[in-house]
Amino acid sequence: MRSSESRSRNMQAVRGKNTKPELVVRKAAHSLGLRFRLHRSDLLGRPDLTFPKWQTVLFVNGCFWHQHANCARSKLPKGNKEFWSTKLTRNVERDRRNYRLLEEQGWRVVVIWECDLHRSGAIGLLEKHFIRSSI
Ligand SMILES: [Zn+2]
């Protein structure tokens, strides 16, 4: 049986802040020696991680909530399709707008998708976006 403490931890995860995929990415960034800041509220969309040295903001996106294109995890639930499609379309439009404006402000925007995280691991993805891209 679950303790109420672990249940409230789950609720926190559901709300989207400090969710597990994000923690995994953070830990990996640490181990690669990348310096970052968290949830800068002065930036649009409060990027999960910001890497000042790399002029890069990074979002760790859940495939469903951010509607990862052509991804099995982004499939809409059978019931209430219209509700979900309106809600999630709004999320996607907001993401697009945020990314575009951040880029206009000179940031490089990196999105790490939940499913890629499962497939490739955080270290591999970060190396691709940071270490290898600088060579
Ligand atoms: Zn996905």
Backbone and ligand atoms as CSV (ligand in chain L), in Angstrom:
chain,resi,resn,atom,element,x,y,z
A,1,MET,N,N,0.839,-1.205,0.000
A,1,MET,CA,C,0.000,0.000,0.000
A,1,MET,C,C,0.870,1.250,0.000
A,2,ARG,N,N,0.391,2.230,-0.661
A,2,ARG,CA,C,1.149,3.472,-0.776
A,2,ARG,C,C,0.920,4.373,0.417
A,3,SER,N,N,1.982,4.967,0.908
A,3,SER,CA,C,1.828,5.949,1.983
A,3,SER,C,C,1.275,7.233,1.393
A,4,SER,N,N,0.694,8.055,2.243
A,4,SER,CA,C,0.139,9.306,1.725
A,4,SER,C,C,1.274,10.207,1.241
A,5,GLU,N,N,2.457,9.985,1.808
A,5,GLU,CA,C,3.589,10.794,1.363
A,5,GLU,C,C,3.942,10.496,-0.092
A,6,SER,N,N,3.974,9.199,-0.403
A,6,SER,CA,C,4.353,8.875,-1.778
A,6,SER,C,C,3.229,9.271,-2.734
A,7,ARG,N,N,1.998,9.248,-2.222
A,7,ARG,CA,C,0.900,9.684,-3.080
A,7,ARG,C,C,1.038,11.175,-3.403
A,8,SER,N,N,1.418,11.963,-2.400
A,8,SER,CA,C,1.516,13.392,-2.674
A,8,SER,C,C,2.716,13.676,-3.576
A,9,ARG,N,N,3.737,12.824,-3.496
A,9,ARG,CA,C,4.849,12.978,-4.438
A,9,ARG,C,C,4.369,12.729,-5.858
A,10,ASN,N,N,3.516,11.718,-5.994
A,10,ASN,CA,C,2.969,11.436,-7.318
A,10,ASN,C,C,2.167,12.607,-7.840
A,11,MET,N,N,1.392,13.215,-6.971
A,11,MET,CA,C,0.577,14.348,-7.382
A,11,MET,C,C,1.479,15.470,-7.891
A,12,GLN,N,N,2.605,15.661,-7.200
A,12,GLN,CA,C,3.540,16.684,-7.656
A,12,GLN,C,C,4.034,16.369,-9.052
A,13,ALA,N,N,4.335,15.115,-9.276
A,13,ALA,CA,C,4.837,14.713,-10.586
A,13,ALA,C,C,3.778,14.991,-11.646
A,14,VAL,N,N,2.534,14.735,-11.291
A,14,VAL,CA,C,1.444,14.937,-12.232
A,14,VAL,C,C,1.333,16.410,-12.611
A,15,ARG,N,N,1.576,17.270,-11.648
A,15,ARG,CA,C,1.458,18.697,-11.932
A,15,ARG,C,C,2.577,19.222,-12.836
A,16,GLY,N,N,3.601,18.450,-13.036
A,16,GLY,CA,C,4.535,18.787,-14.102
A,16,GLY,C,C,5.801,19.494,-13.678
A,17,LYS,N,N,5.904,19.849,-12.423
A,17,LYS,CA,C,7.150,20.472,-11.987
A,17,LYS,C,C,8.015,19.401,-11.355
A,18,ASN,N,N,9.317,19.453,-11.639
A,18,ASN,CA,C,10.223,18.443,-11.086
A,18,ASN,C,C,9.753,17.021,-11.370
A,19,THR,N,N,9.240,16.820,-12.563
A,19,THR,CA,C,8.811,15.480,-12.933
A,19,THR,C,C,10.039,14.615,-13.147
A,20,LYS,N,N,9.851,13.335,-13.128
A,20,LYS,CA,C,10.982,12.428,-13.174
A,20,LYS,C,C,11.854,12.595,-14.421
A,21,PRO,N,N,11.277,12.636,-15.618
A,21,PRO,CA,C,12.144,12.813,-16.795
A,21,PRO,C,C,13.039,14.040,-16.666
A,22,GLU,N,N,12.490,15.089,-16.088
A,22,GLU,CA,C,13.292,16.297,-15.920
A,22,GLU,C,C,14.451,16.048,-14.957
A,23,LEU,N,N,14.172,15.333,-13.885
A,23,LEU,CA,C,15.238,15.024,-12.918
A,23,LEU,C,C,16.340,14.187,-13.557
A,24,VAL,N,N,15.930,13.273,-14.419
A,24,VAL,CA,C,16.903,12.418,-15.101
A,24,VAL,C,C,17.823,13.271,-15.974
A,25,VAL,N,N,17.242,14.236,-16.662
A,25,VAL,CA,C,18.034,15.113,-17.532
A,25,VAL,C,C,18.972,15.983,-16.699
A,26,ARG,N,N,18.446,16.491,-15.588
A,26,ARG,CA,C,19.266,17.314,-14.699
A,26,ARG,C,C,20.485,16.574,-14.205
A,27,LYS,N,N,20.246,15.338,-13.771
A,27,LYS,CA,C,21.320,14.529,-13.222
A,27,LYS,C,C,22.371,14.273,-14.297
A,28,ALA,N,N,21.911,13.998,-15.499
A,28,ALA,CA,C,22.830,13.739,-16.605
A,28,ALA,C,C,23.642,14.988,-16.932
A,29,ALA,N,N,22.990,16.145,-16.922
A,29,ALA,CA,C,23.682,17.402,-17.220
A,29,ALA,C,C,24.783,17.635,-16.182
A,30,HIS,N,N,24.455,17.364,-14.939
A,30,HIS,CA,C,25.431,17.473,-13.856
A,30,HIS,C,C,26.635,16.596,-14.133
A,31,SER,N,N,26.362,15.355,-14.467
A,31,SER,CA,C,27.450,14.391,-14.614
A,31,SER,C,C,28.311,14.721,-15.825
A,32,LEU,N,N,27.764,15.475,-16.784
A,32,LEU,CA,C,28.565,15.896,-17.945
A,32,LEU,C,C,29.278,17.221,-17.667
A,33,GLY,N,N,29.036,17.765,-16.481
A,33,GLY,CA,C,29.693,19.017,-16.119
A,33,GLY,C,C,29.088,20.241,-16.791
A,34,LEU,N,N,27.861,20.126,-17.280
A,34,LEU,CA,C,27.191,21.277,-17.889
A,34,LEU,C,C,26.557,22.129,-16.793
A,35,ARG,N,N,26.800,23.441,-16.836
A,35,ARG,CA,C,26.220,24.314,-15.814
A,35,ARG,C,C,24.877,24.826,-16.300
A,36,PHE,N,N,23.904,24.750,-15.402
A,36,PHE,CA,C,22.571,25.193,-15.831
A,36,PHE,C,C,21.815,25.844,-14.694
A,37,ARG,N,N,20.770,26.553,-15.055
A,37,ARG,CA,C,19.834,27.077,-14.069
A,37,ARG,C,C,18.461,26.499,-14.332
A,38,LEU,N,N,17.644,26.491,-13.274
A,38,LEU,CA,C,16.332,25.853,-13.373
A,38,LEU,C,C,15.204,26.870,-13.481
A,39,HIS,N,N,14.225,26.552,-14.342
A,39,HIS,CA,C,12.949,27.278,-14.356
A,39,HIS,C,C,13.082,28.788,-14.258
A,40,ARG,N,N,13.888,29.362,-15.139
A,40,ARG,CA,C,14.039,30.816,-15.085
A,40,ARG,C,C,12.728,31.489,-15.444
A,41,SER,N,N,12.155,32.169,-14.465
A,41,SER,CA,C,10.822,32.727,-14.690
A,41,SER,C,C,10.866,33.984,-15.555
A,42,ASP,N,N,12.090,34.509,-15.779
A,42,ASP,CA,C,12.168,35.661,-16.663
A,42,ASP,C,C,12.187,35.241,-18.131
A,43,LEU,N,N,12.197,33.951,-18.403
A,43,LEU,CA,C,12.169,33.479,-19.787
A,43,LEU,C,C,10.828,32.846,-20.107
A,44,LEU,N,N,10.417,33.011,-21.357
A,44,LEU,CA,C,9.129,32.483,-21.784
A,44,LEU,C,C,9.023,30.982,-21.584
A,45,GLY,N,N,7.908,30.549,-21.067
A,45,GLY,CA,C,7.678,29.122,-20.892
A,45,GLY,C,C,8.463,28.513,-19.750
A,46,ARG,N,N,9.189,29.355,-18.985
A,46,ARG,CA,C,10.019,28.867,-17.884
A,46,ARG,C,C,10.734,27.574,-18.258
A,47,PRO,N,N,11.763,27.689,-19.100
A,47,PRO,CA,C,12.459,26.475,-19.569
A,47,PRO,C,C,12.911,25.605,-18.387
A,48,ASP,N,N,12.839,24.297,-18.560
A,48,ASP,CA,C,13.209,23.393,-17.471
A,48,ASP,C,C,14.660,23.612,-17.074
A,49,LEU,N,N,15.528,23.707,-18.077
A,49,LEU,CA,C,16.939,23.992,-17.814
A,49,LEU,C,C,17.403,25.096,-18.751
A,50,THR,N,N,18.262,25.967,-18.236
A,50,THR,CA,C,18.873,27.007,-19.065
A,50,THR,C,C,20.385,26.890,-18.928
A,51,PHE,N,N,21.065,26.870,-20.069
A,51,PHE,CA,C,22.527,26.741,-20.088
A,51,PHE,C,C,23.110,28.044,-20.630
A,52,PRO,N,N,23.471,28.964,-19.717
A,52,PRO,CA,C,23.889,30.298,-20.168
A,52,PRO,C,C,25.103,30.252,-21.106
A,53,LYS,N,N,26.075,29.425,-20.778
A,53,LYS,CA,C,27.290,29.359,-21.574
A,53,LYS,C,C,26.978,28.952,-23.018
A,54,TRP,N,N,25.954,28.152,-23.180
A,54,TRP,CA,C,25.602,27.637,-24.501
A,54,TRP,C,C,24.469,28.443,-25.122
A,55,GLN,N,N,24.037,29.495,-24.456
A,55,GLN,CA,C,22.881,30.275,-24.925
A,55,GLN,C,C,21.738,29.334,-25.307
A,56,THR,N,N,21.521,28.355,-24.458
A,56,THR,CA,C,20.560,27.309,-24.796
A,56,THR,C,C,19.518,27.127,-23.688
A,57,VAL,N,N,18.266,27.034,-24.105
A,57,VAL,CA,C,17.217,26.654,-23.159
A,57,VAL,C,C,16.747,25.261,-23.532
A,58,LEU,N,N,16.398,24.492,-22.524
A,58,LEU,CA,C,16.017,23.111,-22.779
A,58,LEU,C,C,14.673,22.801,-22.108
A,59,PHE,N,N,13.814,22.185,-22.892
A,59,PHE,CA,C,12.525,21.750,-22.362
A,59,PHE,C,C,12.476,20.228,-22.395
A,60,VAL,N,N,12.034,19.646,-21.296
A,60,VAL,CA,C,11.795,18.210,-21.269
A,60,VAL,C,C,10.291,18.036,-21.408
A,61,ASN,N,N,9.868,17.553,-22.569
A,61,ASN,CA,C,8.435,17.528,-22.860
A,61,ASN,C,C,7.831,16.136,-22.783
A,62,GLY,N,N,6.725,16.022,-22.078
A,62,GLY,CA,C,5.933,14.806,-22.103
A,62,GLY,C,C,5.249,14.699,-23.464
A,63,CYS,N,N,5.297,13.488,-24.041
A,63,CYS,CA,C,4.791,13.316,-25.409
A,63,CYS,C,C,3.304,13.602,-25.509
A,64,PHE,N,N,2.544,13.280,-24.486
A,64,PHE,CA,C,1.103,13.500,-24.543
A,64,PHE,C,C,0.762,14.986,-24.382
A,65,TRP,N,N,1.230,15.599,-23.332
A,65,TRP,CA,C,0.850,16.981,-23.040
A,65,TRP,C,C,1.336,17.957,-24.089
A,66,HIS,N,N,2.468,17.619,-24.709
A,66,HIS,CA,C,3.007,18.536,-25.722
A,66,HIS,C,C,2.823,17.972,-27.125
A,67,GLN,N,N,2.043,16.884,-27.217
A,67,GLN,CA,C,1.664,16.301,-28.512
A,67,GLN,C,C,2.844,16.096,-29.461
A,68,HIS,N,N,3.740,15.222,-29.040
A,68,HIS,CA,C,4.872,14.839,-29.878
A,68,HIS,C,C,4.354,14.272,-31.202
A,69,ALA,N,N,4.798,14.883,-32.322
A,69,ALA,CA,C,4.288,14.478,-33.635
A,69,ALA,C,C,4.665,13.037,-33.954
A,70,ASN,N,N,3.731,12.298,-34.508
A,70,ASN,CA,C,3.950,10.908,-34.921
A,70,ASN,C,C,4.484,10.012,-33.809
A,71,CYS,N,N,4.048,10.259,-32.606
A,71,CYS,CA,C,4.505,9.457,-31.481
A,71,CYS,C,C,3.315,8.710,-30.884
A,72,ALA,N,N,3.524,7.431,-30.601
A,72,ALA,CA,C,2.439,6.607,-30.078
A,72,ALA,C,C,1.928,7.134,-28.740
A,73,ARG,N,N,2.818,7.743,-27.975
A,73,ARG,CA,C,2.438,8.242,-26.650
A,73,ARG,C,C,1.572,9.494,-26.718
A,74,SER,N,N,1.454,10.096,-27.886
A,74,SER,CA,C,0.696,11.345,-27.969
A,74,SER,C,C,-0.756,11.112,-28.387
A,75,LYS,N,N,-1.119,9.841,-28.555
A,75,LYS,CA,C,-2.485,9.527,-28.990
A,75,LYS,C,C,-3.534,10.049,-28.019
A,76,LEU,N,N,-4.594,10.622,-28.579
A,76,LEU,CA,C,-5.666,11.157,-27.722
A,76,LEU,C,C,-6.497,10.020,-27.141
A,77,PRO,N,N,-7.001,10.232,-25.909
A,77,PRO,CA,C,-7.903,9.239,-25.317
A,77,PRO,C,C,-9.170,9.110,-26.161
A,78,LYS,N,N,-9.806,7.946,-26.075
A,78,LYS,CA,C,-10.994,7.705,-26.911
A,78,LYS,C,C,-12.152,8.614,-26.551
A,79,GLY,N,N,-12.374,8.771,-25.245
A,79,GLY,CA,C,-13.508,9.600,-24.827
A,79,GLY,C,C,-13.145,11.068,-24.858
A,80,ASN,N,N,-14.134,11.924,-25.020
A,80,ASN,CA,C,-13.893,13.359,-24.864
A,80,ASN,C,C,-12.843,13.908,-25.835
A,81,LYS,N,N,-12.851,13.381,-27.033
A,81,LYS,CA,C,-11.799,13.740,-27.997
A,81,LYS,C,C,-11.709,15.240,-28.224
A,82,GLU,N,N,-12.878,15.854,-28.329
A,82,GLU,CA,C,-12.878,17.278,-28.664
A,82,GLU,C,C,-12.227,18.102,-27.557
A,83,PHE,N,N,-12.569,17.759,-26.318
A,83,PHE,CA,C,-11.988,18.454,-25.171
A,83,PHE,C,C,-10.470,18.364,-25.200
A,84,TRP,N,N,-9.983,17.141,-25.372
A,84,TRP,CA,C,-8.532,16.935,-25.359
A,84,TRP,C,C,-7.855,17.614,-26.533
A,85,SER,N,N,-8.493,17.512,-27.681
A,85,SER,CA,C,-7.846,18.078,-28.853
A,85,SER,C,C,-7.748,19.601,-28.741
A,86,THR,N,N,-8.789,20.245,-28.208
A,86,THR,CA,C,-8.734,21.698,-28.013
A,86,THR,C,C,-7.641,22.063,-27.016
A,87,LYS,N,N,-7.656,21.356,-25.902
A,87,LYS,CA,C,-6.712,21.656,-24.826
A,87,LYS,C,C,-5.266,21.458,-25.286
A,88,LEU,N,N,-5.027,20.327,-25.941
A,88,LEU,CA,C,-3.652,20.000,-26.305
A,88,LEU,C,C,-3.173,20.838,-27.485
A,89,THR,N,N,-4.081,21.173,-28.384
A,89,THR,CA,C,-3.705,22.059,-29.493
A,89,THR,C,C,-3.233,23.393,-28.933
A,90,ARG,N,N,-3.929,23.834,-27.904
A,90,ARG,CA,C,-3.530,25.089,-27.258
A,90,ARG,C,C,-2.114,24.976,-26.675
A,91,ASN,N,N,-1.824,23.851,-26.041
A,91,ASN,CA,C,-0.462,23.632,-25.513
A,91,ASN,C,C,0.577,23.722,-26.623
A,92,VAL,N,N,0.279,23.046,-27.729
A,92,VAL,CA,C,1.240,22.982,-28.828
A,92,VAL,C,C,1.466,24.372,-29.410
A,93,GLU,N,N,0.379,25.124,-29.565
A,93,GLU,CA,C,0.519,26.478,-30.114
A,93,GLU,C,C,1.323,27.369,-29.178
A,94,ARG,N,N,1.085,27.214,-27.889
A,94,ARG,CA,C,1.822,28.008,-26.917
A,94,ARG,C,C,3.313,27.653,-26.959
A,95,ASP,N,N,3.609,26.338,-27.038
A,95,ASP,CA,C,5.003,25.905,-27.153
A,95,ASP,C,C,5.666,26.561,-28.353
A,96,ARG,N,N,4.993,26.456,-29.506
A,96,ARG,CA,C,5.575,26.993,-30.748
A,96,ARG,C,C,5.875,28.469,-30.624
A,97,ARG,N,N,4.909,29.189,-30.065
A,97,ARG,CA,C,5.078,30.630,-29.912
A,97,ARG,C,C,6.267,30.918,-28.984
A,98,ASN,N,N,6.312,30.213,-27.858
A,98,ASN,CA,C,7.420,30.412,-26.908
A,98,ASN,C,C,8.769,30.133,-27.554
A,99,TYR,N,N,8.871,29.013,-28.271
A,99,TYR,CA,C,10.151,28.638,-28.873
A,99,TYR,C,C,10.585,29.701,-29.877
A,100,ARG,N,N,9.614,30.166,-30.676
A,100,ARG,CA,C,9.953,31.159,-31.705
A,100,ARG,C,C,10.457,32.444,-31.055
A,101,LEU,N,N,9.756,32.906,-30.022
A,101,LEU,CA,C,10.153,34.144,-29.365
A,101,LEU,C,C,11.493,33.997,-28.653
A,102,LEU,N,N,11.712,32.831,-28.047
A,102,LEU,CA,C,13.011,32.595,-27.401
A,102,LEU,C,C,14.132,32.641,-28.432
A,103,GLU,N,N,13.874,32.053,-29.589
A,103,GLU,CA,C,14.892,32.067,-30.645
A,103,GLU,C,C,15.149,33.492,-31.127
A,104,GLU,N,N,14.085,34.264,-31.200
A,104,GLU,CA,C,14.254,35.673,-31.601
A,104,GLU,C,C,15.097,36.432,-30.581
A,105,GLN,N,N,15.029,35.985,-29.321
A,105,GLN,CA,C,15.844,36.626,-28.283
A,105,GLN,C,C,17.278,36.075,-28.257
A,106,GLY,N,N,17.582,35.177,-29.195
A,106,GLY,CA,C,18.950,34.694,-29.314
A,106,GLY,C,C,19.228,33.374,-28.613
A,107,TRP,N,N,18.188,32.715,-28.136
A,107,TRP,CA,C,18.401,31.428,-27.478
A,107,TRP,C,C,18.319,30.298,-28.487
A,108,ARG,N,N,19.121,29.279,-28.249
A,108,ARG,CA,C,18.919,28.030,-28.970
A,108,ARG,C,C,17.942,27.207,-28.143
A,109,VAL,N,N,16.918,26.685,-28.797
A,109,VAL,CA,C,15.893,25.927,-28.073
A,109,VAL,C,C,16.075,24.442,-28.351
A,110,VAL,N,N,16.268,23.676,-27.284
A,110,VAL,CA,C,16.390,22.224,-27.409
A,110,VAL,C,C,15.207,21.580,-26.693
A,111,VAL,N,N,14.531,20.672,-27.388
A,111,VAL,CA,C,13.437,19.934,-26.755
A,111,VAL,C,C,13.850,18.477,-26.642
A,112,ILE,N,N,13.751,17.967,-25.434
A,112,ILE,CA,C,13.986,16.535,-25.229
A,112,ILE,C,C,12.643,15.882,-24.945
A,113,TRP,N,N,12.282,14.934,-25.792
A,113,TRP,CA,C,10.996,14.250,-25.632
A,113,TRP,C,C,11.151,13.045,-24.710
A,114,GLU,N,N,10.088,12.846,-23.968
A,114,GLU,CA,C,10.018,11.732,-23.018
A,114,GLU,C,C,10.384,10.401,-23.679
A,115,CYS,N,N,9.856,10.150,-24.857
A,115,CYS,CA,C,10.087,8.841,-25.486
A,115,CYS,C,C,11.546,8.698,-25.928
A,116,ASP,N,N,12.162,9.811,-26.383
A,116,ASP,CA,C,13.579,9.765,-26.764
A,116,ASP,C,C,14.447,9.487,-25.554
A,117,LEU,N,N,13.997,10.049,-24.435
A,117,LEU,CA,C,14.704,9.856,-23.178
A,117,LEU,C,C,14.736,8.365,-22.828
A,118,HIS,N,N,13.587,7.712,-23.029
A,118,HIS,CA,C,13.510,6.277,-22.743
A,118,HIS,C,C,14.378,5.491,-23.715
A,119,ARG,N,N,14.373,5.931,-24.979
A,119,ARG,CA,C,15.104,5.199,-26.014
A,119,ARG,C,C,16.614,5.419,-25.919
A,120,SER,N,N,17.013,6.698,-25.842
A,120,SER,CA,C,18.446,7.007,-25.992
A,120,SER,C,C,19.153,7.321,-24.686
A,121,GLY,N,N,18.398,7.620,-23.635
A,121,GLY,CA,C,19.032,7.986,-22.377
A,121,GLY,C,C,19.447,9.442,-22.379
A,122,ALA,N,N,19.446,10.038,-21.192
A,122,ALA,CA,C,19.685,11.475,-21.073
A,122,ALA,C,C,21.105,11.861,-21.477
A,123,ILE,N,N,22.070,11.027,-21.086
A,123,ILE,CA,C,23.469,11.364,-21.388
A,123,ILE,C,C,23.675,11.454,-22.895
A,124,GLY,N,N,23.208,10.448,-23.603
A,124,GLY,CA,C,23.373,10.420,-25.056
A,124,GLY,C,C,22.733,11.633,-25.714
A,125,LEU,N,N,21.538,11.984,-25.271
A,125,LEU,CA,C,20.834,13.116,-25.870
A,125,LEU,C,C,21.560,14.432,-25.590
A,126,LEU,N,N,22.014,14.588,-24.369
A,126,LEU,CA,C,22.715,15.833,-24.031
A,126,LEU,C,C,24.031,15.931,-24.795
A,127,GLU,N,N,24.720,14.807,-24.922
A,127,GLU,CA,C,25.970,14.828,-25.685
A,127,GLU,C,C,25.711,15.256,-27.114
A,128,LYS,N,N,24.615,14.766,-27.661
A,128,LYS,CA,C,24.271,15.117,-29.034
A,128,LYS,C,C,24.033,16.626,-29.150
A,129,HIS,N,N,23.293,17.171,-28.188
A,129,HIS,CA,C,22.905,18.584,-28.305
A,129,HIS,C,C,23.995,19.556,-27.844
A,130,PHE,N,N,24.876,19.111,-26.982
A,130,PHE,CA,C,25.873,20.031,-26.447
A,130,PHE,C,C,27.275,19.680,-26.921
A,131,ILE,N,N,27.798,18.592,-26.393
A,131,ILE,CA,C,29.196,18.278,-26.652
A,131,ILE,C,C,29.468,18.149,-28.159
A,132,ARG,N,N,28.735,17.259,-28.802
A,132,ARG,CA,C,29.065,16.975,-30.204
A,132,ARG,C,C,28.726,18.134,-31.129
A,133,SER,N,N,27.690,18.912,-30.749
A,133,SER,CA,C,27.281,19.994,-31.635
A,133,SER,C,C,28.309,21.121,-31.649
A,134,SER,N,N,29.223,21.118,-30.672
A,134,SER,CA,C,30.194,22.216,-30.607
A,134,SER,C,C,31.437,21.909,-31.441
A,135,ILE,N,N,31.540,20.657,-31.901
A,135,ILE,CA,C,32.744,20.264,-32.638
A,135,ILE,C,C,32.619,20.662,-34.111
L,1,ZN,ZN,ZN,7.239,10.881,-28.104
